[in-house]
């Protein structure tokens, strides 16, 4: 079973693929040193910084309501784990 961060990363990966972009193209647009940062976010190993998400929403043509819903769910999960240890 995937963690919420892994699920969110997979969602971003699918959106990138749907947009017809490679990790290299995305990392170049974001002026990152390598595509590894994109890979880490997509695999759930690292959170996606808000600055990065702003660009990805535009590049991947993501519906703002859809991603907002997913981000809220991710935050709720993190808060529940911190508060209740679940």
PDB file with SEQRES, HELIX, SHEET and CRYST1 records, atoms N, CA, C and O in Angstrom:
SEQRES   1 A   86  UNK UNK UNK UNK UNK UNK UNK UNK UNK UNK UNK UNK UNK          
SEQRES   2 A   86  UNK UNK UNK UNK UNK UNK UNK UNK UNK UNK UNK UNK UNK          
SEQRES   3 A   86  UNK UNK UNK UNK UNK UNK UNK UNK UNK UNK UNK UNK UNK          
SEQRES   4 A   86  UNK UNK UNK UNK UNK UNK UNK UNK UNK UNK UNK UNK UNK          
SEQRES   5 A   86  UNK UNK UNK UNK UNK UNK UNK UNK UNK UNK UNK UNK UNK          
SEQRES   6 A   86  UNK UNK UNK UNK UNK UNK UNK UNK UNK UNK UNK UNK UNK          
SEQRES   7 A   86  UNK UNK UNK UNK UNK UNK UNK UNK                              
HELIX    1 AA1 UNK A    4  UNK A   18  1                                  15    
HELIX    2 AA2 UNK A   23  UNK A   29  1                                   7    
HELIX    3 AA3 UNK A   36  UNK A   42  1                                   7    
HELIX    4 AA4 UNK A   50  UNK A   59  1                                  10    
HELIX    5 AA5 UNK A   64  UNK A   84  1                                  21    
CRYST1    1.000    1.000    1.000  90.00  90.00  90.00 P 1           1          
ATOM      1  N   UNK A   1       0.843  -1.181   0.000  1.00  0.00           N  
ATOM      2  CA  UNK A   1       0.000   0.000   0.000  1.00  0.00           C  
ATOM      3  C   UNK A   1       0.893   1.251   0.000  1.00  0.00           C  
ATOM      4  O   UNK A   1       1.883   1.322   0.729  1.00  0.00           O  
ATOM      5  N   UNK A   2       0.528   2.215  -0.820  1.00  0.00           N  
ATOM      6  CA  UNK A   2       1.323   3.438  -0.928  1.00  0.00           C  
ATOM      7  C   UNK A   2       0.965   4.420   0.185  1.00  0.00           C  
ATOM      8  O   UNK A   2      -0.173   4.478   0.652  1.00  0.00           O  
ATOM      9  N   UNK A   3       1.961   5.178   0.588  1.00  0.00           N  
ATOM     10  CA  UNK A   3       1.716   6.254   1.545  1.00  0.00           C  
ATOM     11  C   UNK A   3       1.029   7.408   0.802  1.00  0.00           C  
ATOM     12  O   UNK A   3       1.078   7.462  -0.427  1.00  0.00           O  
ATOM     13  N   UNK A   4       0.390   8.329   1.533  1.00  0.00           N  
ATOM     14  CA  UNK A   4      -0.219   9.483   0.865  1.00  0.00           C  
ATOM     15  C   UNK A   4       0.780  10.288   0.028  1.00  0.00           C  
ATOM     16  O   UNK A   4       0.427  10.770  -1.048  1.00  0.00           O  
ATOM     17  N   UNK A   5       2.010  10.439   0.501  1.00  0.00           N  
ATOM     18  CA  UNK A   5       3.016  11.165  -0.277  1.00  0.00           C  
ATOM     19  C   UNK A   5       3.355  10.408  -1.560  1.00  0.00           C  
ATOM     20  O   UNK A   5       3.539  11.016  -2.614  1.00  0.00           O  
ATOM     21  N   UNK A   6       3.438   9.073  -1.468  1.00  0.00           N  
ATOM     22  CA  UNK A   6       3.702   8.270  -2.667  1.00  0.00           C  
ATOM     23  C   UNK A   6       2.534   8.379  -3.650  1.00  0.00           C  
ATOM     24  O   UNK A   6       2.745   8.469  -4.860  1.00  0.00           O  
ATOM     25  N   UNK A   7       1.312   8.372  -3.134  1.00  0.00           N  
ATOM     26  CA  UNK A   7       0.134   8.515  -3.993  1.00  0.00           C  
ATOM     27  C   UNK A   7       0.141   9.870  -4.697  1.00  0.00           C  
ATOM     28  O   UNK A   7      -0.176   9.958  -5.883  1.00  0.00           O  
ATOM     29  N   UNK A   8       0.502  10.926  -3.965  1.00  0.00           N  
ATOM     30  CA  UNK A   8       0.559  12.252  -4.557  1.00  0.00           C  
ATOM     31  C   UNK A   8       1.659  12.307  -5.618  1.00  0.00           C  
ATOM     32  O   UNK A   8       1.467  12.893  -6.684  1.00  0.00           O  
ATOM     33  N   UNK A   9       2.798  11.703  -5.329  1.00  0.00           N  
ATOM     34  CA  UNK A   9       3.891  11.649  -6.306  1.00  0.00           C  
ATOM     35  C   UNK A   9       3.486  10.895  -7.556  1.00  0.00           C  
ATOM     36  O   UNK A   9       3.820  11.303  -8.668  1.00  0.00           O  
ATOM     37  N   UNK A  10       2.767   9.797  -7.381  1.00  0.00           N  
ATOM     38  CA  UNK A  10       2.286   9.023  -8.536  1.00  0.00           C  
ATOM     39  C   UNK A  10       1.291   9.856  -9.349  1.00  0.00           C  
ATOM     40  O   UNK A  10       1.304   9.815 -10.579  1.00  0.00           O  
ATOM     41  N   UNK A  11       0.443  10.598  -8.671  1.00  0.00           N  
ATOM     42  CA  UNK A  11      -0.494  11.494  -9.347  1.00  0.00           C  
ATOM     43  C   UNK A  11       0.278  12.506 -10.212  1.00  0.00           C  
ATOM     44  O   UNK A  11      -0.070  12.732 -11.371  1.00  0.00           O  
ATOM     45  N   UNK A  12       1.322  13.108  -9.640  1.00  0.00           N  
ATOM     46  CA  UNK A  12       2.122  14.063 -10.407  1.00  0.00           C  
ATOM     47  C   UNK A  12       2.827  13.384 -11.579  1.00  0.00           C  
ATOM     48  O   UNK A  12       2.938  13.968 -12.657  1.00  0.00           O  
ATOM     49  N   UNK A  13       3.296  12.173 -11.379  1.00  0.00           N  
ATOM     50  CA  UNK A  13       3.956  11.432 -12.471  1.00  0.00           C  
ATOM     51  C   UNK A  13       2.983  11.206 -13.617  1.00  0.00           C  
ATOM     52  O   UNK A  13       3.321  11.422 -14.781  1.00  0.00           O  
ATOM     53  N   UNK A  14       1.762  10.766 -13.280  1.00  0.00           N  
ATOM     54  CA  UNK A  14       0.765  10.524 -14.315  1.00  0.00           C  
ATOM     55  C   UNK A  14       0.412  11.806 -15.066  1.00  0.00           C  
ATOM     56  O   UNK A  14       0.242  11.787 -16.285  1.00  0.00           O  
ATOM     57  N   UNK A  15       0.302  12.911 -14.344  1.00  0.00           N  
ATOM     58  CA  UNK A  15       0.003  14.196 -14.979  1.00  0.00           C  
ATOM     59  C   UNK A  15       1.138  14.630 -15.903  1.00  0.00           C  
ATOM     60  O   UNK A  15       0.897  15.191 -16.972  1.00  0.00           O  
ATOM     61  N   UNK A  16       2.379  14.368 -15.485  1.00  0.00           N  
ATOM     62  CA  UNK A  16       3.532  14.703 -16.335  1.00  0.00           C  
ATOM     63  C   UNK A  16       3.498  13.893 -17.619  1.00  0.00           C  
ATOM     64  O   UNK A  16       3.694  14.429 -18.710  1.00  0.00           O  
ATOM     65  N   UNK A  17       3.247  12.597 -17.479  1.00  0.00           N  
ATOM     66  CA  UNK A  17       3.190  11.717 -18.648  1.00  0.00           C  
ATOM     67  C   UNK A  17       2.044  12.140 -19.578  1.00  0.00           C  
ATOM     68  O   UNK A  17       2.209  12.180 -20.797  1.00  0.00           O  
ATOM     69  N   UNK A  18       0.888  12.454 -18.993  1.00  0.00           N  
ATOM     70  CA  UNK A  18      -0.248  12.919 -19.801  1.00  0.00           C  
ATOM     71  C   UNK A  18       0.097  14.192 -20.564  1.00  0.00           C  
ATOM     72  O   UNK A  18      -0.380  14.396 -21.680  1.00  0.00           O  
ATOM     73  N   UNK A  19       0.926  15.049 -19.967  1.00  0.00           N  
ATOM     74  CA  UNK A  19       1.343  16.290 -20.617  1.00  0.00           C  
ATOM     75  C   UNK A  19       2.427  16.044 -21.665  1.00  0.00           C  
ATOM     76  O   UNK A  19       2.817  16.962 -22.387  1.00  0.00           O  
ATOM     77  N   UNK A  20       2.913  14.804 -21.745  1.00  0.00           N  
ATOM     78  CA  UNK A  20       3.921  14.451 -22.742  1.00  0.00           C  
ATOM     79  C   UNK A  20       5.311  14.978 -22.426  1.00  0.00           C  
ATOM     80  O   UNK A  20       6.101  15.251 -23.329  1.00  0.00           O  
ATOM     81  N   UNK A  21       5.603  15.119 -21.139  1.00  0.00           N  
ATOM     82  CA  UNK A  21       6.895  15.673 -20.721  1.00  0.00           C  
ATOM     83  C   UNK A  21       7.764  14.624 -20.043  1.00  0.00           C  
ATOM     84  O   UNK A  21       7.261  13.695 -19.411  1.00  0.00           O  
ATOM     85  N   UNK A  22       9.068  14.784 -20.181  1.00  0.00           N  
ATOM     86  CA  UNK A  22      10.014  13.922 -19.472  1.00  0.00           C  
ATOM     87  C   UNK A  22      10.439  14.614 -18.181  1.00  0.00           C  
ATOM     88  O   UNK A  22      10.244  15.818 -18.010  1.00  0.00           O  
ATOM     89  N   UNK A  23      11.017  13.838 -17.287  1.00  0.00           N  
ATOM     90  CA  UNK A  23      11.550  14.426 -16.059  1.00  0.00           C  
ATOM     91  C   UNK A  23      12.639  15.448 -16.395  1.00  0.00           C  
ATOM     92  O   UNK A  23      12.749  16.474 -15.723  1.00  0.00           O  
ATOM     93  N   UNK A  24      13.426  15.185 -17.403  1.00  0.00           N  
ATOM     94  CA  UNK A  24      14.491  16.108 -17.825  1.00  0.00           C  
ATOM     95  C   UNK A  24      13.898  17.433 -18.289  1.00  0.00           C  
ATOM     96  O   UNK A  24      14.393  18.496 -17.913  1.00  0.00           O  
ATOM     97  N   UNK A  25      12.839  17.384 -19.104  1.00  0.00           N  
ATOM     98  CA  UNK A  25      12.216  18.617 -19.585  1.00  0.00           C  
ATOM     99  C   UNK A  25      11.667  19.444 -18.413  1.00  0.00           C  
ATOM    100  O   UNK A  25      11.794  20.668 -18.386  1.00  0.00           O  
ATOM    101  N   UNK A  26      11.064  18.755 -17.462  1.00  0.00           N  
ATOM    102  CA  UNK A  26      10.497  19.449 -16.306  1.00  0.00           C  
ATOM    103  C   UNK A  26      11.610  20.051 -15.456  1.00  0.00           C  
ATOM    104  O   UNK A  26      11.519  21.202 -15.029  1.00  0.00           O  
ATOM    105  N   UNK A  27      12.655  19.274 -15.214  1.00  0.00           N  
ATOM    106  CA  UNK A  27      13.750  19.792 -14.391  1.00  0.00           C  
ATOM    107  C   UNK A  27      14.443  20.973 -15.075  1.00  0.00           C  
ATOM    108  O   UNK A  27      14.881  21.905 -14.400  1.00  0.00           O  
ATOM    109  N   UNK A  28      14.545  20.943 -16.396  1.00  0.00           N  
ATOM    110  CA  UNK A  28      15.129  22.078 -17.117  1.00  0.00           C  
ATOM    111  C   UNK A  28      14.259  23.320 -16.948  1.00  0.00           C  
ATOM    112  O   UNK A  28      14.779  24.408 -16.702  1.00  0.00           O  
ATOM    113  N   UNK A  29      12.957  23.172 -17.076  1.00  0.00           N  
ATOM    114  CA  UNK A  29      12.037  24.306 -16.933  1.00  0.00           C  
ATOM    115  C   UNK A  29      12.116  24.904 -15.529  1.00  0.00           C  
ATOM    116  O   UNK A  29      12.029  26.120 -15.356  1.00  0.00           O  
ATOM    117  N   UNK A  30      12.280  24.034 -14.525  1.00  0.00           N  
ATOM    118  CA  UNK A  30      12.375  24.482 -13.138  1.00  0.00           C  
ATOM    119  C   UNK A  30      13.782  24.930 -12.762  1.00  0.00           C  
ATOM    120  O   UNK A  30      14.022  25.383 -11.643  1.00  0.00           O  
ATOM    121  N   UNK A  31      14.708  24.798 -13.709  1.00  0.00           N  
ATOM    122  CA  UNK A  31      16.115  25.162 -13.493  1.00  0.00           C  
ATOM    123  C   UNK A  31      16.747  24.367 -12.343  1.00  0.00           C  
ATOM    124  O   UNK A  31      17.487  24.905 -11.520  1.00  0.00           O  
ATOM    125  N   UNK A  32      16.427  23.067 -12.320  1.00  0.00           N  
ATOM    126  CA  UNK A  32      17.009  22.161 -11.330  1.00  0.00           C  
ATOM    127  C   UNK A  32      18.305  21.589 -11.893  1.00  0.00           C  
ATOM    128  O   UNK A  32      18.498  21.552 -13.108  1.00  0.00           O  
ATOM    129  N   UNK A  33      19.183  21.148 -11.014  1.00  0.00           N  
ATOM    130  CA  UNK A  33      20.474  20.608 -11.455  1.00  0.00           C  
ATOM    131  C   UNK A  33      20.319  19.291 -12.203  1.00  0.00           C  
ATOM    132  O   UNK A  33      21.095  18.992 -13.110  1.00  0.00           O  
ATOM    133  N   UNK A  34      19.301  18.492 -11.816  1.00  0.00           N  
ATOM    134  CA  UNK A  34      19.101  17.208 -12.478  1.00  0.00           C  
ATOM    135  C   UNK A  34      17.636  16.779 -12.345  1.00  0.00           C  
ATOM    136  O   UNK A  34      16.900  17.328 -11.526  1.00  0.00           O  
ATOM    137  N   UNK A  35      17.219  15.809 -13.141  1.00  0.00           N  
ATOM    138  CA  UNK A  35      15.862  15.278 -13.046  1.00  0.00           C  
ATOM    139  C   UNK A  35      15.616  14.478 -11.757  1.00  0.00           C  
ATOM    140  O   UNK A  35      14.482  14.095 -11.471  1.00  0.00           O  
ATOM    141  N   UNK A  36      16.673  14.231 -10.987  1.00  0.00           N  
ATOM    142  CA  UNK A  36      16.544  13.429  -9.768  1.00  0.00           C  
ATOM    143  C   UNK A  36      15.528  14.035  -8.796  1.00  0.00           C  
ATOM    144  O   UNK A  36      14.806  13.299  -8.123  1.00  0.00           O  
ATOM    145  N   UNK A  37      15.466  15.349  -8.715  1.00  0.00           N  
ATOM    146  CA  UNK A  37      14.505  16.003  -7.816  1.00  0.00           C  
ATOM    147  C   UNK A  37      13.072  15.670  -8.215  1.00  0.00           C  
ATOM    148  O   UNK A  37      12.225  15.427  -7.355  1.00  0.00           O  
ATOM    149  N   UNK A  38      12.803  15.659  -9.507  1.00  0.00           N  
ATOM    150  CA  UNK A  38      11.469  15.305  -9.994  1.00  0.00           C  
ATOM    151  C   UNK A  38      11.183  13.840  -9.680  1.00  0.00           C  
ATOM    152  O   UNK A  38      10.085  13.497  -9.242  1.00  0.00           O  
ATOM    153  N   UNK A  39      12.160  12.989  -9.901  1.00  0.00           N  
ATOM    154  CA  UNK A  39      12.019  11.567  -9.592  1.00  0.00           C  
ATOM    155  C   UNK A  39      11.726  11.355  -8.111  1.00  0.00           C  
ATOM    156  O   UNK A  39      10.858  10.556  -7.758  1.00  0.00           O  
ATOM    157  N   UNK A  40      12.439  12.061  -7.248  1.00  0.00           N  
ATOM    158  CA  UNK A  40      12.236  11.912  -5.799  1.00  0.00           C  
ATOM    159  C   UNK A  40      10.825  12.316  -5.380  1.00  0.00           C  
ATOM    160  O   UNK A  40      10.215  11.660  -4.536  1.00  0.00           O  
ATOM    161  N   UNK A  41      10.310  13.388  -5.963  1.00  0.00           N  
ATOM    162  CA  UNK A  41       8.938  13.818  -5.658  1.00  0.00           C  
ATOM    163  C   UNK A  41       7.947  12.775  -6.173  1.00  0.00           C  
ATOM    164  O   UNK A  41       7.015  12.401  -5.462  1.00  0.00           O  
ATOM    165  N   UNK A  42       8.141  12.314  -7.387  1.00  0.00           N  
ATOM    166  CA  UNK A  42       7.208  11.350  -7.987  1.00  0.00           C  
ATOM    167  C   UNK A  42       7.209  10.012  -7.256  1.00  0.00           C  
ATOM    168  O   UNK A  42       6.197   9.311  -7.253  1.00  0.00           O  
ATOM    169  N   UNK A  43       8.311   9.658  -6.646  1.00  0.00           N  
ATOM    170  CA  UNK A  43       8.360   8.391  -5.893  1.00  0.00           C  
ATOM    171  C   UNK A  43       7.974   8.564  -4.430  1.00  0.00           C  
ATOM    172  O   UNK A  43       7.962   7.598  -3.667  1.00  0.00           O  
ATOM    173  N   UNK A  44       7.658   9.795  -4.043  1.00  0.00           N  
ATOM    174  CA  UNK A  44       7.248  10.051  -2.666  1.00  0.00           C  
ATOM    175  C   UNK A  44       8.399  10.133  -1.685  1.00  0.00           C  
ATOM    176  O   UNK A  44       8.184  10.068  -0.474  1.00  0.00           O  
ATOM    177  N   UNK A  45       9.608  10.273  -2.181  1.00  0.00           N  
ATOM    178  CA  UNK A  45      10.784  10.352  -1.313  1.00  0.00           C  
ATOM    179  C   UNK A  45      11.014  11.757  -0.784  1.00  0.00           C  
ATOM    180  O   UNK A  45      11.686  11.950   0.229  1.00  0.00           O  
ATOM    181  N   UNK A  46      10.448  12.739  -1.482  1.00  0.00           N  
ATOM    182  CA  UNK A  46      10.603  14.141  -1.079  1.00  0.00           C  
ATOM    183  C   UNK A  46       9.288  14.874  -1.339  1.00  0.00           C  
ATOM    184  O   UNK A  46       8.575  14.558  -2.291  1.00  0.00           O  
ATOM    185  N   UNK A  47       8.973  15.845  -0.497  1.00  0.00           N  
ATOM    186  CA  UNK A  47       7.769  16.636  -0.757  1.00  0.00           C  
ATOM    187  C   UNK A  47       7.999  17.584  -1.930  1.00  0.00           C  
ATOM    188  O   UNK A  47       9.132  17.960  -2.230  1.00  0.00           O  
ATOM    189  N   UNK A  48       6.914  17.959  -2.581  1.00  0.00           N  
ATOM    190  CA  UNK A  48       7.010  18.931  -3.673  1.00  0.00           C  
ATOM    191  C   UNK A  48       6.877  20.328  -3.087  1.00  0.00           C  
ATOM    192  O   UNK A  48       5.828  20.664  -2.537  1.00  0.00           O  
ATOM    193  N   UNK A  49       7.914  21.145  -3.192  1.00  0.00           N  
ATOM    194  CA  UNK A  49       7.815  22.516  -2.686  1.00  0.00           C  
ATOM    195  C   UNK A  49       6.703  23.285  -3.407  1.00  0.00           C  
ATOM    196  O   UNK A  49       6.430  23.034  -4.581  1.00  0.00           O  
ATOM    197  N   UNK A  50       6.072  24.210  -2.709  1.00  0.00           N  
ATOM    198  CA  UNK A  50       4.982  24.996  -3.281  1.00  0.00           C  
ATOM    199  C   UNK A  50       5.437  25.726  -4.544  1.00  0.00           C  
ATOM    200  O   UNK A  50       4.698  25.787  -5.526  1.00  0.00           O  
ATOM    201  N   UNK A  51       6.636  26.274  -4.520  1.00  0.00           N  
ATOM    202  CA  UNK A  51       7.159  26.977  -5.698  1.00  0.00           C  
ATOM    203  C   UNK A  51       7.185  26.039  -6.911  1.00  0.00           C  
ATOM    204  O   UNK A  51       6.846  26.443  -8.023  1.00  0.00           O  
ATOM    205  N   UNK A  52       7.585  24.799  -6.689  1.00  0.00           N  
ATOM    206  CA  UNK A  52       7.602  23.809  -7.756  1.00  0.00           C  
ATOM    207  C   UNK A  52       6.178  23.484  -8.199  1.00  0.00           C  
ATOM    208  O   UNK A  52       5.904  23.403  -9.397  1.00  0.00           O  
ATOM    209  N   UNK A  53       5.278  23.298  -7.246  1.00  0.00           N  
ATOM    210  CA  UNK A  53       3.897  22.947  -7.582  1.00  0.00           C  
ATOM    211  C   UNK A  53       3.228  24.012  -8.438  1.00  0.00           C  
ATOM    212  O   UNK A  53       2.459  23.688  -9.343  1.00  0.00           O  
ATOM    213  N   UNK A  54       3.514  25.275  -8.162  1.00  0.00           N  
ATOM    214  CA  UNK A  54       2.932  26.359  -8.959  1.00  0.00           C  
ATOM    215  C   UNK A  54       3.280  26.194 -10.435  1.00  0.00           C  
ATOM    216  O   UNK A  54       2.432  26.394 -11.304  1.00  0.00           O  
ATOM    217  N   UNK A  55       4.516  25.833 -10.713  1.00  0.00           N  
ATOM    218  CA  UNK A  55       4.954  25.645 -12.098  1.00  0.00           C  
ATOM    219  C   UNK A  55       4.358  24.362 -12.672  1.00  0.00           C  
ATOM    220  O   UNK A  55       3.911  24.348 -13.819  1.00  0.00           O  
ATOM    221  N   UNK A  56       4.346  23.287 -11.888  1.00  0.00           N  
ATOM    222  CA  UNK A  56       3.817  22.013 -12.381  1.00  0.00           C  
ATOM    223  C   UNK A  56       2.340  22.118 -12.730  1.00  0.00           C  
ATOM    224  O   UNK A  56       1.897  21.526 -13.714  1.00  0.00           O  
ATOM    225  N   UNK A  57       1.573  22.860 -11.942  1.00  0.00           N  
ATOM    226  CA  UNK A  57       0.148  23.036 -12.223  1.00  0.00           C  
ATOM    227  C   UNK A  57      -0.032  23.618 -13.630  1.00  0.00           C  
ATOM    228  O   UNK A  57      -0.909  23.188 -14.379  1.00  0.00           O  
ATOM    229  N   UNK A  58       0.788  24.576 -13.972  1.00  0.00           N  
ATOM    230  CA  UNK A  58       0.703  25.171 -15.306  1.00  0.00           C  
ATOM    231  C   UNK A  58       1.239  24.232 -16.380  1.00  0.00           C  
ATOM    232  O   UNK A  58       0.602  24.043 -17.416  1.00  0.00           O  
ATOM    233  N   UNK A  59       2.401  23.647 -16.138  1.00  0.00           N  
ATOM    234  CA  UNK A  59       3.014  22.775 -17.149  1.00  0.00           C  
ATOM    235  C   UNK A  59       2.158  21.554 -17.455  1.00  0.00           C  
ATOM    236  O   UNK A  59       2.037  21.141 -18.608  1.00  0.00           O  
ATOM    237  N   UNK A  60       1.563  20.980 -16.408  1.00  0.00           N  
ATOM    238  CA  UNK A  60       0.805  19.742 -16.572  1.00  0.00           C  
ATOM    239  C   UNK A  60      -0.675  20.010 -16.844  1.00  0.00           C  
ATOM    240  O   UNK A  60      -1.450  19.079 -17.060  1.00  0.00           O  
ATOM    241  N   UNK A  61      -1.062  21.289 -16.831  1.00  0.00           N  
ATOM    242  CA  UNK A  61      -2.466  21.690 -17.030  1.00  0.00           C  
ATOM    243  C   UNK A  61      -3.392  21.002 -16.017  1.00  0.00           C  
ATOM    244  O   UNK A  61      -4.412  20.415 -16.379  1.00  0.00           O  
ATOM    245  N   UNK A  62      -3.011  21.092 -14.752  1.00  0.00           N  
ATOM    246  CA  UNK A  62      -3.768  20.464 -13.670  1.00  0.00           C  
ATOM    247  C   UNK A  62      -4.879  21.398 -13.219  1.00  0.00           C  
ATOM    248  O   UNK A  62      -4.666  22.597 -13.040  1.00  0.00           O  
ATOM    249  N   UNK A  63      -6.064  20.836 -13.039  1.00  0.00           N  
ATOM    250  CA  UNK A  63      -7.189  21.589 -12.504  1.00  0.00           C  
ATOM    251  C   UNK A  63      -6.854  22.021 -11.077  1.00  0.00           C  
ATOM    252  O   UNK A  63      -6.467  21.200 -10.245  1.00  0.00           O  
ATOM    253  N   UNK A  64      -7.007  23.316 -10.804  1.00  0.00           N  
ATOM    254  CA  UNK A  64      -6.626  23.846  -9.492  1.00  0.00           C  
ATOM    255  C   UNK A  64      -7.447  23.229  -8.358  1.00  0.00           C  
ATOM    256  O   UNK A  64      -6.912  22.959  -7.283  1.00  0.00           O  
ATOM    257  N   UNK A  65      -8.747  23.004  -8.592  1.00  0.00           N  
ATOM    258  CA  UNK A  65      -9.581  22.383  -7.565  1.00  0.00           C  
ATOM    259  C   UNK A  65      -9.149  20.959  -7.259  1.00  0.00           C  
ATOM    260  O   UNK A  65      -9.156  20.532  -6.104  1.00  0.00           O  
ATOM    261  N   UNK A  66      -8.776  20.234  -8.294  1.00  0.00           N  
ATOM    262  CA  UNK A  66      -8.341  18.842  -8.135  1.00  0.00           C  
ATOM    263  C   UNK A  66      -7.061  18.758  -7.299  1.00  0.00           C  
ATOM    264  O   UNK A  66      -6.972  17.956  -6.369  1.00  0.00           O  
ATOM    265  N   UNK A  67      -6.086  19.580  -7.632  1.00  0.00           N  
ATOM    266  CA  UNK A  67      -4.819  19.485  -6.896  1.00  0.00           C  
ATOM    267  C   UNK A  67      -4.980  20.028  -5.485  1.00  0.00           C  
ATOM    268  O   UNK A  67      -4.350  19.527  -4.554  1.00  0.00           O  
ATOM    269  N   UNK A  68      -5.814  21.044  -5.317  1.00  0.00           N  
ATOM    270  CA  UNK A  68      -6.056  21.577  -3.983  1.00  0.00           C  
ATOM    271  C   UNK A  68      -6.668  20.508  -3.085  1.00  0.00           C  
ATOM    272  O   UNK A  68      -6.285  20.372  -1.923  1.00  0.00           O  
ATOM    273  N   UNK A  69      -7.612  19.757  -3.622  1.00  0.00           N  
ATOM    274  CA  UNK A  69      -8.236  18.662  -2.875  1.00  0.00           C  
ATOM    275  C   UNK A  69      -7.184  17.627  -2.458  1.00  0.00           C  
ATOM    276  O   UNK A  69      -7.186  17.155  -1.321  1.00  0.00           O  
ATOM    277  N   UNK A  70      -6.302  17.284  -3.371  1.00  0.00           N  
ATOM    278  CA  UNK A  70      -5.257  16.292  -3.068  1.00  0.00           C  
ATOM    279  C   UNK A  70      -4.266  16.822  -2.035  1.00  0.00           C  
ATOM    280  O   UNK A  70      -3.829  16.081  -1.154  1.00  0.00           O  
ATOM    281  N   UNK A  71      -3.910  18.102  -2.140  1.00  0.00           N  
ATOM    282  CA  UNK A  71      -2.984  18.698  -1.171  1.00  0.00           C  
ATOM    283  C   UNK A  71      -3.596  18.760   0.225  1.00  0.00           C  
ATOM    284  O   UNK A  71      -2.908  18.523   1.217  1.00  0.00           O  
ATOM    285  N   UNK A  72      -4.869  19.074   0.303  1.00  0.00           N  
ATOM    286  CA  UNK A  72      -5.550  19.113   1.599  1.00  0.00           C  
ATOM    287  C   UNK A  72      -5.577  17.722   2.212  1.00  0.00           C  
ATOM    288  O   UNK A  72      -5.314  17.564   3.405  1.00  0.00           O  
ATOM    289  N   UNK A  73      -5.892  16.718   1.414  1.00  0.00           N  
ATOM    290  CA  UNK A  73      -5.911  15.343   1.922  1.00  0.00           C  
ATOM    291  C   UNK A  73      -4.531  14.928   2.426  1.00  0.00           C  
ATOM    292  O   UNK A  73      -4.419  14.245   3.444  1.00  0.00           O  
ATOM    293  N   UNK A  74      -3.495  15.332   1.724  1.00  0.00           N  
ATOM    294  CA  UNK A  74      -2.123  15.022   2.142  1.00  0.00           C  
ATOM    295  C   UNK A  74      -1.810  15.687   3.477  1.00  0.00           C  
ATOM    296  O   UNK A  74      -1.215  15.065   4.357  1.00  0.00           O  
ATOM    297  N   UNK A  75      -2.204  16.938   3.631  1.00  0.00           N  
ATOM    298  CA  UNK A  75      -1.965  17.654   4.885  1.00  0.00           C  
ATOM    299  C   UNK A  75      -2.748  17.048   6.044  1.00  0.00           C  
ATOM    300  O   UNK A  75      -2.224  16.939   7.153  1.00  0.00           O  
ATOM    301  N   UNK A  76      -3.996  16.654   5.801  1.00  0.00           N  
ATOM    302  CA  UNK A  76      -4.810  16.027   6.845  1.00  0.00           C  
ATOM    303  C   UNK A  76      -4.144  14.748   7.321  1.00  0.00           C  
ATOM    304  O   UNK A  76      -4.078  14.490   8.522  1.00  0.00           O  
ATOM    305  N   UNK A  77      -3.653  13.952   6.392  1.00  0.00           N  
ATOM    306  CA  UNK A  77      -2.970  12.709   6.763  1.00  0.00           C  
ATOM    307  C   UNK A  77      -1.748  12.995   7.623  1.00  0.00           C  
ATOM    308  O   UNK A  77      -1.529  12.330   8.635  1.00  0.00           O  
ATOM    309  N   UNK A  78      -0.953  13.980   7.227  1.00  0.00           N  
ATOM    310  CA  UNK A  78       0.245  14.310   7.992  1.00  0.00           C  
ATOM    311  C   UNK A  78      -0.108  14.800   9.397  1.00  0.00           C  
ATOM    312  O   UNK A  78       0.551  14.434  10.371  1.00  0.00           O  
ATOM    313  N   UNK A  79      -1.137  15.618   9.494  1.00  0.00           N  
ATOM    314  CA  UNK A  79      -1.567  16.118  10.808  1.00  0.00           C  
ATOM    315  C   UNK A  79      -2.084  14.984  11.696  1.00  0.00           C  
ATOM    316  O   UNK A  79      -1.773  14.939  12.886  1.00  0.00           O  
ATOM    317  N   UNK A  80      -2.861  14.080  11.128  1.00  0.00           N  
ATOM    318  CA  UNK A  80      -3.378  12.946  11.895  1.00  0.00           C  
ATOM    319  C   UNK A  80      -2.238  12.085  12.434  1.00  0.00           C  
ATOM    320  O   UNK A  80      -2.263  11.649  13.585  1.00  0.00           O  
ATOM    321  N   UNK A  81      -1.239  11.846  11.585  1.00  0.00           N  
ATOM    322  CA  UNK A  81      -0.101  11.041  12.046  1.00  0.00           C  
ATOM    323  C   UNK A  81       0.656  11.744  13.172  1.00  0.00           C  
ATOM    324  O   UNK A  81       1.093  11.101  14.127  1.00  0.00           O  
ATOM    325  N   UNK A  82       0.808  13.051  13.059  1.00  0.00           N  
ATOM    326  CA  UNK A  82       1.535  13.798  14.080  1.00  0.00           C  
ATOM    327  C   UNK A  82       0.736  13.881  15.392  1.00  0.00           C  
ATOM    328  O   UNK A  82       1.301  13.769  16.480  1.00  0.00           O  
ATOM    329  N   UNK A  83      -0.562  14.075  15.272  1.00  0.00           N  
ATOM    330  CA  UNK A  83      -1.397  14.241  16.472  1.00  0.00           C  
ATOM    331  C   UNK A  83      -1.746  12.918  17.150  1.00  0.00           C  
ATOM    332  O   UNK A  83      -1.740  12.815  18.376  1.00  0.00           O  
ATOM    333  N   UNK A  84      -2.050  11.912  16.334  1.00  0.00           N  
ATOM    334  CA  UNK A  84      -2.589  10.663  16.889  1.00  0.00           C  
ATOM    335  C   UNK A  84      -1.675   9.462  16.694  1.00  0.00           C  
ATOM    336  O   UNK A  84      -1.965   8.369  17.180  1.00  0.00           O  
ATOM    337  N   UNK A  85      -0.574   9.666  15.985  1.00  0.00           N  
ATOM    338  CA  UNK A  85       0.357   8.559  15.777  1.00  0.00           C  
ATOM    339  C   UNK A  85      -0.196   7.462  14.908  1.00  0.00           C  
ATOM    340  O   UNK A  85       0.203   6.305  15.044  1.00  0.00           O  
ATOM    341  N   UNK A  86      -1.119   7.803  14.004  1.00  0.00           N  
ATOM    342  CA  UNK A  86      -1.717   6.787  13.126  1.00  0.00           C  
ATOM    343  C   UNK A  86      -0.970   6.693  11.827  1.00  0.00           C  
ATOM    344  O   UNK A  86      -1.330   5.891  10.965  1.00  0.00           O  
TER     345      UNK A  86                                                      
END                                                                             
